[in-house]
Amino acid sequence: MSTSLPPAGYSRRSHDIAPFHVMSLLARAQALEQAGHDVIHLEIGEPDFTTADPIVRAGQAALAAGHTRYTAARGLPALRAAIAGFYRQRYNVDLDPERVLVTPGGSGALLLASSLLVDPDRHWLLADPGYPCNRHFLRLVEGAAQLVPVGPQTAYQLTPELVETHWNAASVGALVASPANPTGTVLDAGQLAGLSQALKARAGHLVVDEIYHGLTYGMDAPSVLQVDDDAFVLNSFSKYFGMTGWRLGWLVAPPKAVPELEKLAQNLYISASSIAQHAALACFEPETMVIFEQRRHAFQARRDYLLPALRELGFRIEVEPQGAFYLYCDVSAFTDDAQAFCAHFLETEHVAFTPGLDFGHYRANQHVRLAYTQEIPRLQEAVTRIRRGLERWVR
């Protein structure tokens, strides 16, 4: 937590929440584009595919039919039922739709979970590196993140042993992500079960970010609900389903938690977008699923190109990512200042990628994240430019 004082009249919590370093980098990239430069964007965690046509048509039909009013705070019953059906079809989990709350993006699900489970001065254990908003939401509710340094030895994931080592009197739970951002690593069913047992032994809550489920390569990511019916699950329509701008997600919670979460939802945001919810019903249609699977195969082809290409250039990627669309690269062979390293490639080669500082503290200055959210010809051009940029880089 920051020890400096916030600007007069503003809250300490606002001061303590750090900005995304990548956003200033994105602003500079956009300025270069406006000046006429061709920038290759590998910095932002957003699929380059637009929303699939069946979803767009469903959204247009919802508008035409006048579905523009509030829904229930927990979401459309039909959409909650469709999400439950998705768990039965994909994970063989018999999920009661009453346990599903539809939220404004995955961020809305995280806001509900952190508001419910974290009191002031209590904390969750989180892997470092990890998605920065996770720790920032905890600060927003006057809780905290206990960042646990992780590396290739544990595939950048928490383990039961790490829970045991870092748990203390202020701990109330742990948040893990599978597949993870920024590393793309996946927890298997045995690992999820081990974490569940470690948390239950300490009367702690297990919260699992499954936002990148569906975007896995050569394997399927298990849901924590297959091994722990009491876990809280965060998910989103943004990544696999390609609905980033629609701002829609969901939270699966134990039955006893639903009334409290519904109360919070009523007060925090009333309901998720009604139009987005009607559009999302089309996500679960067979024709739409075919599109999602085609896109998943495209992401895998991109990973399979970019991973060895970067390794050949000297970027160390010690754990092959099994999901999401990121490569988390150790660049200590070139620099101990990832921010300057990223700025160099943006300014000289017009390739944008993200410094590790956005994802935590542990060896952050020796890491960068690249998102393979561009078509392979653009990735090939990026590699050519990175190779040239490395020749110009002076450590």
Helices and strands as residue ranges (DSSP letters): H 12-16, H 21-34, E 40-41, H 53-64, H 77-91, G 97-99, E 100-103, H 105-117, E 123-128, H 132-140, E 144-149, G 152-154, H 160-166, E 171-177, H 189-200, E 205-209, G 224-226, E 232-236, G 244-246, E 249-252, G 255-257, H 258-268, H 274-280, G 281-284, H 286-313, E 326-330, H 338-349, E 351-352, E 354-355, G 356-359, G 364-366, E 367-371, H 376-392
